[in-house]
């Protein structure tokens, strides 16, 4: 098996085992666990995507300014606009996570 397949299977196992353990508590606990996993994934994947997007944007803008220093002003304006739009994606991920978090039932 490839390394990526092993990582995916172990991740699935680590996510599924608590669901089996909480299955005896009833339906609400498994729903709460699913919402908690969904909230964590929303923030994590939004942050990962934003980090990749910001890194690519900053690297390409820096390379463009190094090649053509005269265009730095217009490139900087577009760079700031792109960073704002990329950052809005992480805010949407946070909003989704908060909506899922406050929808969770109380356990215990």
KOLVEX-709081 format. One record per residue (C-alpha): residue in three letters; x negated, y, z. Coordinates in pm, whole numbers, padded with zeros to 5 digits, always signed. Example, Ala and Ser with C-alpha at 12.3 -4.5 7.8 and 13.67 -1.06 7.14 Angstrom:
ALA-01230-00450+00780/SER-01367-00106+00714/
***
This chain:
UNK+00000+00000+00000/UNK-00113+00350-00065/UNK-00190+00587+00216/UNK+00111+00807+00132/UNK+00346+00507+00147/UNK+00213+00408+00488/UNK+00258+00762+00619/UNK+00615+00774+00486/UNK+00706+00438+00642/UNK+00556+00527+00980/UNK+00734+00862+00976/UNK+01063+00690+00900/UNK+01000+00445+01183/UNK+00925+00723+01430/UNK+01245+00903+01332/UNK+01465+00590+01338/UNK+01354+00433+01668/UNK+01503+00703+01895/UNK+01831+00670+01703/UNK+01850+00302+01793/UNK+01769+00379+02156/UNK+02037+00648+02177/UNK+02301+00441+01997/UNK+02421+00297+02329/UNK+02515+00646+02454/UNK+02780+00689+02191/UNK+02850+00895+01884/UNK+02771+01241+02025/UNK+02412+01162+02112/UNK+02333+01035+01765/UNK+02498+01341+01609/UNK+02294+01567+01838/UNK+01975+01386+01746/UNK+02053+01420+01376/UNK+02119+01791+01416/UNK+01793+01831+01610/UNK+01596+01652+01339/UNK+01767+01864+01074/UNK+01682+02185+01261/UNK+01320+02081+01292/UNK+01299+01989+00925/UNK+01461+02319+00822/UNK+01200+02526+01004/UNK+00909+02297+00917/UNK+00976+02269+00546/UNK+01058+02640+00514/UNK+00732+02726+00690/UNK+00535+02483+00476/UNK+00680+02619+00154/UNK+00623+02978+00258/UNK+00264+02908+00358/UNK+00191+02751+00021/UNK+00365+03032-00167/UNK+00189+03306+00026/UNK-00149+03141-00019/UNK-00102+03111-00394/UNK+00026+03467-00422/UNK-00258+03615-00217/UNK-00523+03414-00401/UNK-00395+03504-00745/UNK-00354+03872-00655/UNK-00708+03884-00517/UNK-00842+03718-00832/UNK-00648+03961-01051/UNK-00778+04264-00863/UNK-01134+04126-00886/UNK-01099+04092-01264/UNK-00932+04431-01317/UNK-00986+04675-01028/UNK-00803+04951-01213/UNK-00473+04765-01185/UNK-00499+04720-00810/UNK-00219+04968-00732/UNK+00047+04800-00942/UNK-00070+04455-00838/UNK-00054+04549-00471/UNK+00306+04668-00508/UNK+00407+04342-00674/UNK+00210+04149-00411/UNK+00399+04312-00123/UNK+00734+04252-00298/UNK+00647+03885-00355/UNK+00540+03841+00009/UNK+00869+03989+00130/UNK+01070+03755-00092/UNK+00865+03455+00014/UNK+00904+03546+00382/UNK+01283+03567+00341/UNK+01284+03193+00268/UNK+01137+03120+00611/UNK+01401+03343+00770/UNK+01672+03141+00591/UNK+01515+02823+00730/UNK+01523+02973+01080/UNK+01889+03071+01041/UNK+01981+02718+00929/UNK+01787+02572+01222/UNK+01961+02802+01470/UNK+02303+02718+01325/UNK+02227+02347+01363/UNK+02084+02397+01711/UNK+02390+02576+01845/UNK+02620+02317+01686/UNK+02458+02035+01888/UNK+02672+01883+02164/UNK+02542+01886+02519/UNK+02390+01553+02613/UNK+02369+01445+02969/
***
